[in-house]
């Protein structure tokens, strides 16, 4: 009864080890927030406020806000 339980726990731990190793290095490059409206709009203000809040976290990666207006938002999408 104990042997199958130990085997199941061992398999579960071995299968989650690669996932845990990847989480430790996230994010490895700058976070990009793409806004589909011009600079100075309400959505731009909200995105920059969000980026400032993300920069204050302990991750050490500063987000970059990119404005890509035009074509009804298709360029940014």
N, C-alpha and C positions, 0 to 999 in steps of 0.2 A: 504494500500500500504506500509506503514512504518512498520507495525507489521511483515509481512513475511521477510522483509529485516533485521530487528533486530534479528529475530529468526535464520536466516541463518548466520549472523555474530556470534551469540552466539554459534552455533553449530561448526562453523569453529574454533573459539578460544578454545573451549573445546577439540576438536580433536587434536589440535597442542600442547597443554600443556604438555603431556607426552614426546613428541619428544624434546621439548625445555629443559625439565628437564634432559634428558639423554645427551644432547650435552654439558652441563655445566661441566660434569665430564669426558669428553673424552680427552686424553687417560688415563685410570685408571691404566694401567700397562705398563711396558717398551715396546717400539716399537722394534720389531725384523726385521732386514733386512737380509734376507738369500741370500748369494751369492753362485752360483753353480760352481765357479772357485776357484783354490787355492789362498792362501794369497800371495800378491805381484803382482797379475795380474792387468790388466787394469780395469776390472770390479770391483775388490776389491778396487782399488784406488778410483774409482768413487763412490762406495757405502760408503766408509769412508768419502769422501768429502761431500756427501749428508747427512750423519749422523751428521757430525760436523755442517752443516748448520741448521739441524733440532734442534740440541741441543742448538743453540744460540737463538731460539725463546723463547717466554715467557711462554710456556707450562710447563716447569720445568721437563720434562721427557726426559732422555737421551736415544737415540736409541742404540741398540746393534747390531753390525755387526757379523753375523755367517757365516763362510766359511764351505760349505758342498760339496766338490768336489767329483767326482766319478760317475761311471756308466753313463757317458754322460749327466750329469745334472739331472738324475732321482732322486738321493738321495736328492738333494736340493729342487726339485719340490714336 
